[in-house]
């Protein structure tokens, strides 16, 4: 899968929140598994597109489990 196709899928799975696009950490991991790409590639495209990662599993980017 090339980066343009991956970018399109990530954008389709992002939601508008707090004035910008957001993608949940869980959804990022799901997409990586479904598409057979490293989660780091999902993260890199999110950074390039200024998509904020939210509800982080570790609590680093907008929450997590306490």
C-alpha positions in Angstrom: 0.0 0.0 0.0 1.5 3.4 -0.9 1.5 6.4 1.3 -1.3 8.2 -0.6 -3.7 5.3 -0.2 -2.8 5.0 3.5 -3.2 8.7 4.0 -6.7 8.5 2.4 -7.7 5.7 4.7 -6.4 7.5 7.8 -8.2 10.7 6.8 -11.5 8.7 6.3 -11.1 7.3 9.8 -10.2 10.6 11.5 -12.9 12.7 13.1 -13.1 16.5 13.6 -12.6 17.5 17.2 -11.4 20.6 19.0 -10.8 22.4 15.7 -8.7 19.7 14.1 -8.7 16.1 12.9 -8.2 13.4 15.5 -7.6 9.7 15.4 -7.9 7.5 18.5 -4.8 5.4 19.4 -7.0 2.3 19.4 -8.2 3.0 15.9 -4.7 3.6 14.7 -3.6 0.2 16.0 -6.7 -1.4 14.4 -5.9 0.2 11.0 -2.3 -1.0 11.2 -3.4 -4.6 11.9 -6.1 -4.5 9.2 -3.8 -3.1 6.6 -0.7 -5.0 7.5 1.4 -1.9 8.1 3.5 -0.9 11.1 1.8 1.3 13.6 4.7 3.7 13.3 3.7 4.3 9.7 0.2 5.3 10.8 1.8 7.6 13.3 4.1 9.2 10.8 1.3 10.0 8.4 -0.8 11.4 11.3 2.2 13.7 12.1 2.5 14.8 8.5 -1.2 15.5 8.2 -1.3 17.2 11.7 -3.9 14.6 12.9 -3.9 14.5 16.7 -3.7 11.1 18.3 -6.2 10.9 21.1 -7.2 8.5 23.9 -3.6 7.1 24.0 -3.3 3.7 25.6 -0.3 4.9 27.6 -1.9 8.2 28.5 0.6 10.2 26.5 -1.7 11.9 23.9 -5.0 12.9 25.3 -5.8 10.3 27.9 -5.6 6.7 28.7 -6.7 4.2 31.3 -6.2 5.2 34.9 
